[in-house]
Amino acid sequence: TARFFKERKYFPLQNITKENKDVSLILETRVAHYMEVVPTITHWIPWITVISPAEFKKRIEDTVEGYLEKIRGGKKER
């Protein structure tokens, strides 16, 4: 998966800040709006993890949890 992010910029101003021994990457970007990156992040789940900022990580977690609840027949739409 890391190979794809090395070959193409998926996010605005994408910058690879670290290449780990396990071939994973840490990259950073800057965005003006949440939805600039959400479709790409959700496309790459479970191979991508948001680590910061904390509020954005929480927002992604809430989105994924809401989706899982919905498909499992849990809570109704939010």
PDB file with SEQRES, HELIX, SHEET and CRYST1 records, atoms N, CA, C and O in Angstrom:
SEQRES   1 A   78  THR ALA ARG PHE PHE LYS GLU ARG LYS TYR PHE PRO LEU          
SEQRES   2 A   78  GLN ASN ILE THR LYS GLU ASN LYS ASP VAL SER LEU ILE          
SEQRES   3 A   78  LEU GLU THR ARG VAL ALA HIS TYR MET GLU VAL VAL PRO          
SEQRES   4 A   78  THR ILE THR HIS TRP ILE PRO TRP ILE THR VAL ILE SER          
SEQRES   5 A   78  PRO ALA GLU PHE LYS LYS ARG ILE GLU ASP THR VAL GLU          
SEQRES   6 A   78  GLY TYR LEU GLU LYS ILE ARG GLY GLY LYS LYS GLU ARG          
HELIX    1 AA1 ALA A    2  GLU A    7  1                                   6    
HELIX    2 AA2 TYR A   34  GLU A   36  5                                   3    
HELIX    3 AA3 VAL A   38  TRP A   44  1                                   7    
HELIX    4 AA4 ALA A   54  ILE A   71  1                                  18    
SHEET    1 AA1 2 ASN A  15  GLU A  19  0                                        
SHEET    2 AA1 2 LEU A  25  GLU A  28 -1                                        
CRYST1    1.000    1.000    1.000  90.00  90.00  90.00 P 1           1          
ATOM      1  N   THR A   1       0.815  -1.192   0.000  1.00  0.00           N  
ATOM      2  CA  THR A   1       0.000   0.000   0.000  1.00  0.00           C  
ATOM      3  C   THR A   1       0.861   1.259   0.000  1.00  0.00           C  
ATOM      4  O   THR A   1       0.540   2.225  -0.692  1.00  0.00           O  
ATOM      5  N   ALA A   2       1.939   1.260   0.759  1.00  0.00           N  
ATOM      6  CA  ALA A   2       2.815   2.429   0.821  1.00  0.00           C  
ATOM      7  C   ALA A   2       3.320   2.806  -0.564  1.00  0.00           C  
ATOM      8  O   ALA A   2       3.503   3.984  -0.870  1.00  0.00           O  
ATOM      9  N   ARG A   3       3.539   1.817  -1.381  1.00  0.00           N  
ATOM     10  CA  ARG A   3       4.037   2.059  -2.743  1.00  0.00           C  
ATOM     11  C   ARG A   3       3.139   3.031  -3.493  1.00  0.00           C  
ATOM     12  O   ARG A   3       3.628   3.909  -4.205  1.00  0.00           O  
ATOM     13  N   PHE A   4       1.819   2.879  -3.336  1.00  0.00           N  
ATOM     14  CA  PHE A   4       0.879   3.747  -4.037  1.00  0.00           C  
ATOM     15  C   PHE A   4       1.038   5.201  -3.603  1.00  0.00           C  
ATOM     16  O   PHE A   4       0.951   6.117  -4.421  1.00  0.00           O  
ATOM     17  N   PHE A   5       1.272   5.401  -2.308  1.00  0.00           N  
ATOM     18  CA  PHE A   5       1.421   6.762  -1.790  1.00  0.00           C  
ATOM     19  C   PHE A   5       2.774   7.360  -2.177  1.00  0.00           C  
ATOM     20  O   PHE A   5       2.926   8.581  -2.221  1.00  0.00           O  
ATOM     21  N   LYS A   6       3.747   6.506  -2.454  1.00  0.00           N  
ATOM     22  CA  LYS A   6       5.040   7.002  -2.910  1.00  0.00           C  
ATOM     23  C   LYS A   6       4.984   7.372  -4.403  1.00  0.00           C  
ATOM     24  O   LYS A   6       5.699   8.265  -4.858  1.00  0.00           O  
ATOM     25  N   GLU A   7       4.134   6.677  -5.142  1.00  0.00           N  
ATOM     26  CA  GLU A   7       4.042   6.901  -6.589  1.00  0.00           C  
ATOM     27  C   GLU A   7       3.098   8.036  -6.978  1.00  0.00           C  
ATOM     28  O   GLU A   7       3.226   8.608  -8.061  1.00  0.00           O  
ATOM     29  N   ARG A   8       2.170   8.356  -6.116  1.00  0.00           N  
ATOM     30  CA  ARG A   8       1.144   9.335  -6.465  1.00  0.00           C  
ATOM     31  C   ARG A   8       0.782  10.165  -5.239  1.00  0.00           C  
ATOM     32  O   ARG A   8       0.787   9.661  -4.116  1.00  0.00           O  
ATOM     33  N   LYS A   9       0.471  11.424  -5.457  1.00  0.00           N  
ATOM     34  CA  LYS A   9      -0.008  12.275  -4.361  1.00  0.00           C  
ATOM     35  C   LYS A   9      -1.528  12.143  -4.286  1.00  0.00           C  
ATOM     36  O   LYS A   9      -2.252  12.526  -5.204  1.00  0.00           O  
ATOM     37  N   TYR A  10      -1.988  11.588  -3.162  1.00  0.00           N  
ATOM     38  CA  TYR A  10      -3.419  11.405  -2.943  1.00  0.00           C  
ATOM     39  C   TYR A  10      -4.039  12.580  -2.203  1.00  0.00           C  
ATOM     40  O   TYR A  10      -5.248  12.799  -2.279  1.00  0.00           O  
ATOM     41  N   PHE A  11      -3.212  13.333  -1.490  1.00  0.00           N  
ATOM     42  CA  PHE A  11      -3.695  14.441  -0.680  1.00  0.00           C  
ATOM     43  C   PHE A  11      -3.042  15.742  -1.138  1.00  0.00           C  
ATOM     44  O   PHE A  11      -1.925  15.731  -1.654  1.00  0.00           O  
ATOM     45  N   PRO A  12      -3.738  16.862  -0.949  1.00  0.00           N  
ATOM     46  CA  PRO A  12      -3.111  18.130  -1.275  1.00  0.00           C  
ATOM     47  C   PRO A  12      -1.864  18.334  -0.405  1.00  0.00           C  
ATOM     48  O   PRO A  12      -1.893  18.072   0.798  1.00  0.00           O  
ATOM     49  N   LEU A  13      -0.815  18.785  -0.995  1.00  0.00           N  
ATOM     50  CA  LEU A  13       0.437  19.070  -0.278  1.00  0.00           C  
ATOM     51  C   LEU A  13       0.992  17.854   0.478  1.00  0.00           C  
ATOM     52  O   LEU A  13       1.652  18.006   1.506  1.00  0.00           O  
ATOM     53  N   GLN A  14       0.724  16.663  -0.032  1.00  0.00           N  
ATOM     54  CA  GLN A  14       1.196  15.428   0.604  1.00  0.00           C  
ATOM     55  C   GLN A  14       2.716  15.411   0.696  1.00  0.00           C  
ATOM     56  O   GLN A  14       3.413  15.719  -0.270  1.00  0.00           O  
ATOM     57  N   ASN A  15       3.219  15.043   1.879  1.00  0.00           N  
ATOM     58  CA  ASN A  15       4.653  14.963   2.106  1.00  0.00           C  
ATOM     59  C   ASN A  15       4.938  13.737   2.963  1.00  0.00           C  
ATOM     60  O   ASN A  15       4.413  13.617   4.070  1.00  0.00           O  
ATOM     61  N   ILE A  16       5.758  12.838   2.464  1.00  0.00           N  
ATOM     62  CA  ILE A  16       6.145  11.660   3.248  1.00  0.00           C  
ATOM     63  C   ILE A  16       7.218  12.096   4.240  1.00  0.00           C  
ATOM     64  O   ILE A  16       8.294  12.554   3.855  1.00  0.00           O  
ATOM     65  N   THR A  17       6.902  11.945   5.524  1.00  0.00           N  
ATOM     66  CA  THR A  17       7.833  12.393   6.556  1.00  0.00           C  
ATOM     67  C   THR A  17       8.673  11.264   7.136  1.00  0.00           C  
ATOM     68  O   THR A  17       9.716  11.512   7.740  1.00  0.00           O  
ATOM     69  N   LYS A  18       8.219  10.009   6.953  1.00  0.00           N  
ATOM     70  CA  LYS A  18       8.970   8.882   7.495  1.00  0.00           C  
ATOM     71  C   LYS A  18       8.608   7.612   6.737  1.00  0.00           C  
ATOM     72  O   LYS A  18       7.442   7.364   6.431  1.00  0.00           O  
ATOM     73  N   GLU A  19       9.626   6.816   6.441  1.00  0.00           N  
ATOM     74  CA  GLU A  19       9.427   5.480   5.878  1.00  0.00           C  
ATOM     75  C   GLU A  19       9.916   4.489   6.922  1.00  0.00           C  
ATOM     76  O   GLU A  19      11.102   4.446   7.249  1.00  0.00           O  
ATOM     77  N   ASN A  20       8.993   3.699   7.437  1.00  0.00           N  
ATOM     78  CA  ASN A  20       9.314   2.747   8.509  1.00  0.00           C  
ATOM     79  C   ASN A  20       9.880   1.444   7.952  1.00  0.00           C  
ATOM     80  O   ASN A  20       9.689   1.130   6.777  1.00  0.00           O  
ATOM     81  N   LYS A  21      10.575   0.693   8.795  1.00  0.00           N  
ATOM     82  CA  LYS A  21      11.178  -0.584   8.385  1.00  0.00           C  
ATOM     83  C   LYS A  21      10.124  -1.600   7.942  1.00  0.00           C  
ATOM     84  O   LYS A  21      10.405  -2.474   7.121  1.00  0.00           O  
ATOM     85  N   ASP A  22       8.913  -1.482   8.487  1.00  0.00           N  
ATOM     86  CA  ASP A  22       7.835  -2.402   8.108  1.00  0.00           C  
ATOM     87  C   ASP A  22       7.168  -1.983   6.795  1.00  0.00           C  
ATOM     88  O   ASP A  22       6.101  -2.495   6.457  1.00  0.00           O  
ATOM     89  N   VAL A  23       7.769  -1.082   6.073  1.00  0.00           N  
ATOM     90  CA  VAL A  23       7.331  -0.486   4.805  1.00  0.00           C  
ATOM     91  C   VAL A  23       6.112   0.431   4.924  1.00  0.00           C  
ATOM     92  O   VAL A  23       5.577   0.877   3.909  1.00  0.00           O  
ATOM     93  N   SER A  24       5.675   0.713   6.135  1.00  0.00           N  
ATOM     94  CA  SER A  24       4.607   1.696   6.294  1.00  0.00           C  
ATOM     95  C   SER A  24       5.197   3.095   6.182  1.00  0.00           C  
ATOM     96  O   SER A  24       6.407   3.286   6.304  1.00  0.00           O  
ATOM     97  N   LEU A  25       4.337   4.053   5.952  1.00  0.00           N  
ATOM     98  CA  LEU A  25       4.756   5.439   5.793  1.00  0.00           C  
ATOM     99  C   LEU A  25       4.031   6.328   6.785  1.00  0.00           C  
ATOM    100  O   LEU A  25       2.924   6.014   7.223  1.00  0.00           O  
ATOM    101  N   ILE A  26       4.652   7.418   7.130  1.00  0.00           N  
ATOM    102  CA  ILE A  26       3.961   8.499   7.821  1.00  0.00           C  
ATOM    103  C   ILE A  26       4.021   9.671   6.867  1.00  0.00           C  
ATOM    104  O   ILE A  26       5.092  10.073   6.412  1.00  0.00           O  
ATOM    105  N   LEU A  27       2.855  10.210   6.575  1.00  0.00           N  
ATOM    106  CA  LEU A  27       2.827  11.366   5.697  1.00  0.00           C  
ATOM    107  C   LEU A  27       1.974  12.447   6.308  1.00  0.00           C  
ATOM    108  O   LEU A  27       1.132  12.190   7.168  1.00  0.00           O  
ATOM    109  N   GLU A  28       2.201  13.650   5.857  1.00  0.00           N  
ATOM    110  CA  GLU A  28       1.426  14.783   6.349  1.00  0.00           C  
ATOM    111  C   GLU A  28       0.904  15.563   5.156  1.00  0.00           C  
ATOM    112  O   GLU A  28       1.428  15.473   4.046  1.00  0.00           O  
ATOM    113  N   THR A  29      -0.129  16.319   5.415  1.00  0.00           N  
ATOM    114  CA  THR A  29      -0.711  17.180   4.407  1.00  0.00           C  
ATOM    115  C   THR A  29      -1.421  18.321   5.102  1.00  0.00           C  
ATOM    116  O   THR A  29      -1.624  18.292   6.316  1.00  0.00           O  
ATOM    117  N   ARG A  30      -1.788  19.299   4.353  1.00  0.00           N  
ATOM    118  CA  ARG A  30      -2.605  20.400   4.857  1.00  0.00           C  
ATOM    119  C   ARG A  30      -3.827  20.486   3.967  1.00  0.00           C  
ATOM    120  O   ARG A  30      -3.744  20.339   2.747  1.00  0.00           O  
ATOM    121  N   VAL A  31      -4.959  20.726   4.600  1.00  0.00           N  
ATOM    122  CA  VAL A  31      -6.196  20.836   3.837  1.00  0.00           C  
ATOM    123  C   VAL A  31      -6.997  22.028   4.338  1.00  0.00           C  
ATOM    124  O   VAL A  31      -6.842  22.472   5.475  1.00  0.00           O  
ATOM    125  N   ALA A  32      -7.851  22.531   3.466  1.00  0.00           N  
ATOM    126  CA  ALA A  32      -8.722  23.638   3.851  1.00  0.00           C  
ATOM    127  C   ALA A  32     -10.031  23.120   4.429  1.00  0.00           C  
ATOM    128  O   ALA A  32     -10.666  23.784   5.248  1.00  0.00           O  
ATOM    129  N   HIS A  33     -10.426  21.934   3.995  1.00  0.00           N  
ATOM    130  CA  HIS A  33     -11.699  21.373   4.429  1.00  0.00           C  
ATOM    131  C   HIS A  33     -11.568  19.861   4.605  1.00  0.00           C  
ATOM    132  O   HIS A  33     -10.910  19.185   3.815  1.00  0.00           O  
ATOM    133  N   TYR A  34     -12.195  19.355   5.636  1.00  0.00           N  
ATOM    134  CA  TYR A  34     -12.246  17.942   5.996  1.00  0.00           C  
ATOM    135  C   TYR A  34     -12.512  17.039   4.781  1.00  0.00           C  
ATOM    136  O   TYR A  34     -11.855  16.012   4.614  1.00  0.00           O  
ATOM    137  N   MET A  35     -13.471  17.425   3.940  1.00  0.00           N  
ATOM    138  CA  MET A  35     -13.868  16.564   2.834  1.00  0.00           C  
ATOM    139  C   MET A  35     -12.828  16.488   1.712  1.00  0.00           C  
ATOM    140  O   MET A  35     -13.004  15.716   0.769  1.00  0.00           O  
ATOM    141  N   GLU A  36     -11.773  17.258   1.792  1.00  0.00           N  
ATOM    142  CA  GLU A  36     -10.697  17.131   0.808  1.00  0.00           C  
ATOM    143  C   GLU A  36      -9.974  15.797   0.957  1.00  0.00           C  
ATOM    144  O   GLU A  36      -9.411  15.287  -0.012  1.00  0.00           O  
ATOM    145  N   VAL A  37      -9.983  15.234   2.149  1.00  0.00           N  
ATOM    146  CA  VAL A  37      -9.234  14.005   2.395  1.00  0.00           C  
ATOM    147  C   VAL A  37     -10.086  12.817   2.829  1.00  0.00           C  
ATOM    148  O   VAL A  37      -9.634  11.675   2.739  1.00  0.00           O  
ATOM    149  N   VAL A  38     -11.283  13.057   3.287  1.00  0.00           N  
ATOM    150  CA  VAL A  38     -12.118  11.961   3.794  1.00  0.00           C  
ATOM    151  C   VAL A  38     -12.356  10.863   2.759  1.00  0.00           C  
ATOM    152  O   VAL A  38     -12.198   9.690   3.098  1.00  0.00           O  
ATOM    153  N   PRO A  39     -12.724  11.174   1.526  1.00  0.00           N  
ATOM    154  CA  PRO A  39     -12.948  10.082   0.564  1.00  0.00           C  
ATOM    155  C   PRO A  39     -11.716   9.198   0.368  1.00  0.00           C  
ATOM    156  O   PRO A  39     -11.843   7.979   0.251  1.00  0.00           O  
ATOM    157  N   THR A  40     -10.540   9.795   0.331  1.00  0.00           N  
ATOM    158  CA  THR A  40      -9.322   9.003   0.169  1.00  0.00           C  
ATOM    159  C   THR A  40      -9.052   8.164   1.406  1.00  0.00           C  
ATOM    160  O   THR A  40      -8.682   6.995   1.294  1.00  0.00           O  
ATOM    161  N   ILE A  41      -9.230   8.740   2.566  1.00  0.00           N  
ATOM    162  CA  ILE A  41      -9.006   7.998   3.813  1.00  0.00           C  
ATOM    163  C   ILE A  41      -9.955   6.808   3.892  1.00  0.00           C  
ATOM    164  O   ILE A  41      -9.524   5.693   4.184  1.00  0.00           O  
ATOM    165  N   THR A  42     -11.232   7.030   3.638  1.00  0.00           N  
ATOM    166  CA  THR A  42     -12.186   5.921   3.739  1.00  0.00           C  
ATOM    167  C   THR A  42     -11.928   4.869   2.658  1.00  0.00           C  
ATOM    168  O   THR A  42     -12.174   3.684   2.881  1.00  0.00           O  
ATOM    169  N   HIS A  43     -11.448   5.282   1.518  1.00  0.00           N  
ATOM    170  CA  HIS A  43     -11.107   4.328   0.457  1.00  0.00           C  
ATOM    171  C   HIS A  43      -9.999   3.376   0.901  1.00  0.00           C  
ATOM    172  O   HIS A  43     -10.020   2.195   0.555  1.00  0.00           O  
ATOM    173  N   TRP A  44      -9.040   3.882   1.660  1.00  0.00           N  
ATOM    174  CA  TRP A  44      -7.886   3.086   2.051  1.00  0.00           C  
ATOM    175  C   TRP A  44      -8.053   2.353   3.381  1.00  0.00           C  
ATOM    176  O   TRP A  44      -7.130   1.658   3.806  1.00  0.00           O  
ATOM    177  N   ILE A  45      -9.188   2.484   4.045  1.00  0.00           N  
ATOM    178  CA  ILE A  45      -9.426   1.707   5.269  1.00  0.00           C  
ATOM    179  C   ILE A  45      -9.460   0.234   4.882  1.00  0.00           C  
ATOM    180  O   ILE A  45     -10.146  -0.103   3.916  1.00  0.00           O  
ATOM    181  N   PRO A  46      -8.784  -0.639   5.554  1.00  0.00           N  
ATOM    182  CA  PRO A  46      -8.106  -0.556   6.849  1.00  0.00           C  
ATOM    183  C   PRO A  46      -6.602  -0.322   6.758  1.00  0.00           C  
ATOM    184  O   PRO A  46      -5.901  -0.483   7.757  1.00  0.00           O  
ATOM    185  N   TRP A  47      -6.092   0.048   5.601  1.00  0.00           N  
ATOM    186  CA  TRP A  47      -4.650   0.198   5.429  1.00  0.00           C  
ATOM    187  C   TRP A  47      -4.134   1.586   5.771  1.00  0.00           C  
ATOM    188  O   TRP A  47      -2.938   1.846   5.635  1.00  0.00           O  
ATOM    189  N   ILE A  48      -4.997   2.472   6.206  1.00  0.00           N  
ATOM    190  CA  ILE A  48      -4.588   3.828   6.537  1.00  0.00           C  
ATOM    191  C   ILE A  48      -5.080   4.165   7.936  1.00  0.00           C  
ATOM    192  O   ILE A  48      -6.152   3.718   8.345  1.00  0.00           O  
ATOM    193  N   THR A  49      -4.311   4.941   8.663  1.00  0.00           N  
ATOM    194  CA  THR A  49      -4.681   5.362  10.009  1.00  0.00           C  
ATOM    195  C   THR A  49      -4.402   6.845  10.162  1.00  0.00           C  
ATOM    196  O   THR A  49      -3.308   7.315   9.848  1.00  0.00           O  
ATOM    197  N   VAL A  50      -5.382   7.573  10.639  1.00  0.00           N  
ATOM    198  CA  VAL A  50      -5.174   8.984  10.952  1.00  0.00           C  
ATOM    199  C   VAL A  50      -4.590   9.040  12.354  1.00  0.00           C  
ATOM    200  O   VAL A  50      -5.164   8.481  13.289  1.00  0.00           O  
ATOM    201  N   ILE A  51      -3.459   9.707  12.508  1.00  0.00           N  
ATOM    202  CA  ILE A  51      -2.842   9.781  13.836  1.00  0.00           C  
ATOM    203  C   ILE A  51      -2.940  11.167  14.449  1.00  0.00           C  
ATOM    204  O   ILE A  51      -2.864  11.306  15.670  1.00  0.00           O  
ATOM    205  N   SER A  52      -3.107  12.186  13.631  1.00  0.00           N  
ATOM    206  CA  SER A  52      -3.298  13.538  14.162  1.00  0.00           C  
ATOM    207  C   SER A  52      -3.800  14.443  13.051  1.00  0.00           C  
ATOM    208  O   SER A  52      -3.606  14.138  11.874  1.00  0.00           O  
ATOM    209  N   PRO A  53      -4.423  15.520  13.391  1.00  0.00           N  
ATOM    210  CA  PRO A  53      -4.728  16.003  14.735  1.00  0.00           C  
ATOM    211  C   PRO A  53      -5.817  15.150  15.384  1.00  0.00           C  
ATOM    212  O   PRO A  53      -6.596  14.494  14.692  1.00  0.00           O  
ATOM    213  N   ALA A  54      -5.863  15.162  16.693  1.00  0.00           N  
ATOM    214  CA  ALA A  54      -6.770  14.314  17.467  1.00  0.00           C  
ATOM    215  C   ALA A  54      -8.235  14.524  17.085  1.00  0.00           C  
ATOM    216  O   ALA A  54      -8.994  13.557  17.014  1.00  0.00           O  
ATOM    217  N   GLU A  55      -8.639  15.760  16.840  1.00  0.00           N  
ATOM    218  CA  GLU A  55     -10.037  16.023  16.495  1.00  0.00           C  
ATOM    219  C   GLU A  55     -10.407  15.404  15.145  1.00  0.00           C  
ATOM    220  O   GLU A  55     -11.530  14.935  14.959  1.00  0.00           O  
ATOM    221  N   PHE A  56      -9.467  15.404  14.216  1.00  0.00           N  
ATOM    222  CA  PHE A  56      -9.725  14.800  12.914  1.00  0.00           C  
ATOM    223  C   PHE A  56      -9.748  13.281  13.033  1.00  0.00           C  
ATOM    224  O   PHE A  56     -10.595  12.622  12.430  1.00  0.00           O  
ATOM    225  N   LYS A  57      -8.820  12.722  13.810  1.00  0.00           N  
ATOM    226  CA  LYS A  57      -8.807  11.281  14.062  1.00  0.00           C  
ATOM    227  C   LYS A  57     -10.143  10.840  14.660  1.00  0.00           C  
ATOM    228  O   LYS A  57     -10.716   9.835  14.239  1.00  0.00           O  
ATOM    229  N   LYS A  58     -10.630  11.591  15.634  1.00  0.00           N  
ATOM    230  CA  LYS A  58     -11.910  11.277  16.281  1.00  0.00           C  
ATOM    231  C   LYS A  58     -13.058  11.337  15.271  1.00  0.00           C  
ATOM    232  O   LYS A  58     -13.958  10.497  15.291  1.00  0.00           O  
ATOM    233  N   ARG A  59     -13.017  12.320  14.403  1.00  0.00           N  
ATOM    234  CA  ARG A  59     -14.083  12.459  13.404  1.00  0.00           C  
ATOM    235  C   ARG A  59     -14.102  11.256  12.452  1.00  0.00           C  
ATOM    236  O   ARG A  59     -15.174  10.760  12.104  1.00  0.00           O  
ATOM    237  N   ILE A  60     -12.941  10.793  12.037  1.00  0.00           N  
ATOM    238  CA  ILE A  60     -12.860   9.601  11.187  1.00  0.00           C  
ATOM    239  C   ILE A  60     -13.356   8.376  11.953  1.00  0.00           C  
ATOM    240  O   ILE A  60     -14.126   7.580  11.416  1.00  0.00           O  
ATOM    241  N   GLU A  61     -12.921   8.219  13.206  1.00  0.00           N  
ATOM    242  CA  GLU A  61     -13.380   7.095  14.027  1.00  0.00           C  
ATOM    243  C   GLU A  61     -14.894   7.106  14.170  1.00  0.00           C  
ATOM    244  O   GLU A  61     -15.528   6.059  14.043  1.00  0.00           O  
ATOM    245  N   ASP A  62     -15.482   8.256  14.428  1.00  0.00           N  
ATOM    246  CA  ASP A  62     -16.938   8.371  14.565  1.00  0.00           C  
ATOM    247  C   ASP A  62     -17.647   8.002  13.270  1.00  0.00           C  
ATOM    248  O   ASP A  62     -18.690   7.349  13.289  1.00  0.00           O  
ATOM    249  N   THR A  63     -17.080   8.422  12.152  1.00  0.00           N  
ATOM    250  CA  THR A  63     -17.667   8.090  10.846  1.00  0.00           C  
ATOM    251  C   THR A  63     -17.660   6.590  10.624  1.00  0.00           C  
ATOM    252  O   THR A  63     -18.665   6.016  10.205  1.00  0.00           O  
ATOM    253  N   VAL A  64     -16.537   5.955  10.901  1.00  0.00           N  
ATOM    254  CA  VAL A  64     -16.419   4.505  10.707  1.00  0.00           C  
ATOM    255  C   VAL A  64     -17.338   3.763  11.675  1.00  0.00           C  
ATOM    256  O   VAL A  64     -18.026   2.822  11.279  1.00  0.00           O  
ATOM    257  N   GLU A  65     -17.354   4.180  12.939  1.00  0.00           N  
ATOM    258  CA  GLU A  65     -18.231   3.534  13.920  1.00  0.00           C  
ATOM    259  C   GLU A  65     -19.697   3.691  13.532  1.00  0.00           C  
ATOM    260  O   GLU A  65     -20.478   2.751  13.677  1.00  0.00           O  
ATOM    261  N   GLY A  66     -20.075   4.856  13.047  1.00  0.00           N  
ATOM    262  CA  GLY A  66     -21.448   5.076  12.605  1.00  0.00           C  
ATOM    263  C   GLY A  66     -21.817   4.162  11.450  1.00  0.00           C  
ATOM    264  O   GLY A  66     -22.920   3.619  11.400  1.00  0.00           O  
ATOM    265  N   TYR A  67     -20.895   4.001  10.534  1.00  0.00           N  
ATOM    266  CA  TYR A  67     -21.125   3.114   9.402  1.00  0.00           C  
ATOM    267  C   TYR A  67     -21.291   1.669   9.868  1.00  0.00           C  
ATOM    268  O   TYR A  67     -22.206   0.971   9.429  1.00  0.00           O  
ATOM    269  N   LEU A  68     -20.407   1.223  10.758  1.00  0.00           N  
ATOM    270  CA  LEU A  68     -20.494  -0.148  11.258  1.00  0.00           C  
ATOM    271  C   LEU A  68     -21.793  -0.395  12.018  1.00  0.00           C  
ATOM    272  O   LEU A  68     -22.404  -1.454  11.877  1.00  0.00           O  
ATOM    273  N   GLU A  69     -22.211   0.564  12.812  1.00  0.00           N  
ATOM    274  CA  GLU A  69     -23.489   0.437  13.523  1.00  0.00           C  
ATOM    275  C   GLU A  69     -24.636   0.310  12.524  1.00  0.00           C  
ATOM    276  O   GLU A  69     -25.548  -0.497  12.706  1.00  0.00           O  
ATOM    277  N   LYS A  70     -24.578   1.099  11.492  1.00  0.00           N  
ATOM    278  CA  LYS A  70     -25.642   1.089  10.491  1.00  0.00           C  
ATOM    279  C   LYS A  70     -25.727  -0.254   9.778  1.00  0.00           C  
ATOM    280  O   LYS A  70     -26.817  -0.805   9.624  1.00  0.00           O  
ATOM    281  N   ILE A  71     -24.581  -0.788   9.338  1.00  0.00           N  
ATOM    282  CA  ILE A  71     -24.635  -2.051   8.593  1.00  0.00           C  
ATOM    283  C   ILE A  71     -24.888  -3.249   9.491  1.00  0.00           C  
ATOM    284  O   ILE A  71     -25.312  -4.302   9.016  1.00  0.00           O  
ATOM    285  N   ARG A  72     -24.633  -3.099  10.776  1.00  0.00           N  
ATOM    286  CA  ARG A  72     -24.897  -4.194  11.709  1.00  0.00           C  
ATOM    287  C   ARG A  72     -26.297  -4.128  12.295  1.00  0.00           C  
ATOM    288  O   ARG A  72     -26.675  -4.961  13.119  1.00  0.00           O  
ATOM    289  N   GLY A  73     -27.057  -3.142  11.871  1.00  0.00           N  
ATOM    290  CA  GLY A  73     -28.433  -3.019  12.351  1.00  0.00           C  
ATOM    291  C   GLY A  73     -28.553  -2.381  13.710  1.00  0.00           C  
ATOM    292  O   GLY A  73     -29.577  -2.536  14.375  1.00  0.00           O  
ATOM    293  N   GLY A  74     -27.532  -1.666  14.141  1.00  0.00           N  
ATOM    294  CA  GLY A  74     -27.534  -1.008  15.442  1.00  0.00           C  
ATOM    295  C   GLY A  74     -28.353   0.268  15.405  1.00  0.00           C  
ATOM    296  O   GLY A  74     -29.529   0.254  15.043  1.00  0.00           O  
ATOM    297  N   LYS A  75     -27.738   1.343  15.773  1.00  0.00           N  
ATOM    298  CA  LYS A  75     -28.423   2.639  15.828  1.00  0.00           C  
ATOM    299  C   LYS A  75     -28.916   3.042  14.454  1.00  0.00           C  
ATOM    300  O   LYS A  75     -28.346   2.674  13.427  1.00  0.00           O  
ATOM    301  N   LYS A  76     -29.982   3.802  14.469  1.00  0.00           N  
ATOM    302  CA  LYS A  76     -30.524   4.342  13.231  1.00  0.00           C  
ATOM    303  C   LYS A  76     -29.595   5.437  12.722  1.00  0.00           C  
ATOM    304  O   LYS A  76     -28.668   5.852  13.417  1.00  0.00           O  
ATOM    305  N   GLU A  77     -29.852   5.898  11.508  1.00  0.00           N  
ATOM    306  CA  GLU A  77     -29.015   6.950  10.921  1.00  0.00           C  
ATOM    307  C   GLU A  77     -28.895   8.123  11.858  1.00  0.00           C  
ATOM    308  O   GLU A  77     -29.835   8.458  12.580  1.00  0.00           O  
ATOM    309  N   ARG A  78     -27.750   8.737  11.845  1.00  0.00           N  
ATOM    310  CA  ARG A  78     -27.464   9.877  12.718  1.00  0.00           C  
ATOM    311  C   ARG A  78     -27.986  11.134  12.110  1.00  0.00           C  
ATOM    312  O   ARG A  78     -27.843  12.208  12.694  1.00  0.00           O  
TER     313      ARG A  78                                                      
END                                                                             
